[in-house]
Amino acid sequence: MGLFGSRGRRRDIPNNPALLAAAAENPGGSVAEIDPAYIDDPNGYVPQEAIRGSWLVDSGGKLTGEYEENPRHGVPQDDFSRLTDPDHWLGWLGDDPAAAVRKGIEESLRAQVADAVVEWVKILDAPRFLTGGRRHTEDEQVMLVTRAGLAAAFALSVRSTQHGRSTLLGVFSWVAAHLSEPQGRKDRTWFDLGVGLDWAGERLGERIYELDGTGGTVER
């Protein structure tokens, strides 16, 4: 059973020193063939679509010649399923939460590099969510949502004229306050590179109140 779980077909083993060295380090496993059209650094994050296939390696660390093609190989696509699949209210992000978060990420990048273009974004784990609210003055059984926030771990590819293409990993956080008063709504985002989701999640509880410093009930 290889990387993609299908029966491989035999190919001539390429005389590629890097490939042979990787095989020697993975006896009994497999070595992925990365498509350089989509990924510049094979040692960083690699989306599944950027993998052409995998070479099977024998117990001695040698390529067997058996190759499994990746049926998903092609242009990497956005994946926001981990954002939208959880049963959590995202109405504060509009009718299309994935599009809203993608736009927020791209705006964060363009604030640093004006011509930055995001090629693809993948949300890597279930985000951290927080929701703040207060009881309705006329009906204590009704909770009015006054603020909300999320922290989402991502991998993305961005390109620009000056910097070329880069693959970035980090956490995008977004908080909004005064949601029960649309005209007074305030939003703020953070684009933290090289941090973990736990780190960003711990700060979300502080950030959700930074816009005005008022208190409230926070639900995880």
WOVENFEN-V243083 format. One record per residue. N is the residue number from 1. BURIAL is 1 if it has 16 or more other ideal C-beta (glycine too) atoms within 10 Angstrom, else 0. D_LAST is the distance of its C-alpha to the last C-alpha in Angstrom with 1 decimal. Layout:
n->[N N]
burial->[BURIAL BURIAL]
d_last->[D_LAST D_LAST]
This chain:
n->[1 2 3 4 5 6 7 8 9 10 11 12 13 14 15 16 17 18 19 20 21 22 23 24 25 26 27 28 29 30 31 32 33 34 35 36 37 38 39 40 41 42 43 44 45 46 47 48 49 50 51 52 53 54 55 56 57 58 59 60 61 62 63 64 65 66 67 68 69 70 71 72 73 74 75 76 77 78 79 80 81 82 83 84 85 86 87 88 89 90 91 92 93 94 95 96 97 98 99 100 101 102 103 104 105 106 107 108 109 110 111 112 113 114 115 116 117 118 119 120 121 122 123 124 125 126 127 128 129 130 131 132 133 134 135 136 137 138 139 140 141 142 143 144 145 146 147 148 149 150 151 152 153 154 155 156 157 158 159 160 161 162 163 164 165 166 167 168 169 170 171 172 173 174 175 176 177 178 179 180 181 182 183 184 185 186 187 188 189 190 191 192 193 194 195 196 197 198 199 200 201 202 203 204 205 206 207 208 209 210 211 212 213 214 215 216 217 218 219 220]
burial->[0 1 1 1 0 0 0 1 0 0 0 0 1 0 0 0 0 0 1 1 0 1 1 0 0 0 0 0 1 1 1 1 1 1 1 0 0 1 1 0 0 0 0 0 1 1 1 0 1 1 1 1 1 1 1 1 1 0 0 0 1 0 1 0 0 1 1 1 1 1 0 0 1 0 0 1 0 0 1 1 0 1 1 0 0 0 0 0 0 1 0 1 1 0 0 0 1 1 0 1 1 1 0 1 1 1 0 1 1 0 0 0 0 0 0 1 0 1 0 1 1 1 1 0 0 0 1 1 1 1 1 1 1 0 0 0 0 0 0 0 0 0 0 0 1 1 1 1 1 1 1 1 1 1 1 1 1 1 0 1 0 0 0 0 0 1 1 1 0 1 1 1 1 1 1 1 1 1 1 0 0 0 0 0 0 0 0 0 1 1 1 1 0 0 1 0 1 0 0 1 1 0 1 1 0 0 1 1 1 0 1 0 0 0 0 1 0 1 0 0]
d_last->[40.4 39.5 36.6 36.6 37.9 41.1 44.7 46.0 49.3 51.6 52.2 54.4 52.6 52.3 53.8 50.6 50.3 46.6 46.0 48.5 46.8 43.4 45.0 46.5 43.2 41.7 44.3 43.6 40.8 40.7 40.7 39.1 41.2 39.2 40.4 41.1 41.0 37.2 36.4 38.3 36.8 36.8 35.3 32.1 29.5 31.4 30.1 31.6 33.7 35.5 36.9 40.3 40.6 41.1 44.2 44.5 45.6 47.8 47.6 49.9 47.7 49.9 49.0 50.3 50.9 48.5 46.0 43.0 42.2 38.6 38.5 35.6 37.5 37.6 35.9 32.3 29.9 26.5 23.7 20.4 19.7 16.7 15.1 16.3 16.4 12.8 12.3 9.9 11.5 13.3 16.0 15.7 17.2 20.2 21.9 21.8 18.5 20.3 23.2 21.3 19.6 23.0 24.7 22.4 23.2 26.9 27.1 25.7 28.4 31.1 30.4 31.8 34.3 35.6 36.7 33.8 33.2 30.3 31.8 28.7 25.0 23.1 19.3 19.5 16.2 13.0 11.2 8.1 6.1 4.9 6.6 9.0 11.8 14.8 17.0 19.9 23.1 25.1 22.8 20.2 19.0 17.8 14.7 15.6 13.1 14.3 12.4 10.2 10.1 10.3 12.1 14.5 17.2 20.5 24.2 26.6 30.3 31.7 35.4 37.4 41.1 41.1 38.8 39.2 36.4 33.6 30.7 27.6 24.5 21.4 18.0 17.7 15.1 15.0 13.8 15.3 16.1 18.3 17.2 18.9 22.0 22.8 25.9 24.1 21.2 20.6 19.2 19.2 18.9 19.4 21.4 21.3 23.9 24.2 20.8 18.3 14.8 13.8 15.7 14.1 10.5 11.6 13.1 10.5 9.4 13.2 14.1 12.1 14.5 17.5 19.0 20.1 18.9 18.0 15.4 13.0 10.1 6.7 3.8 0.0]
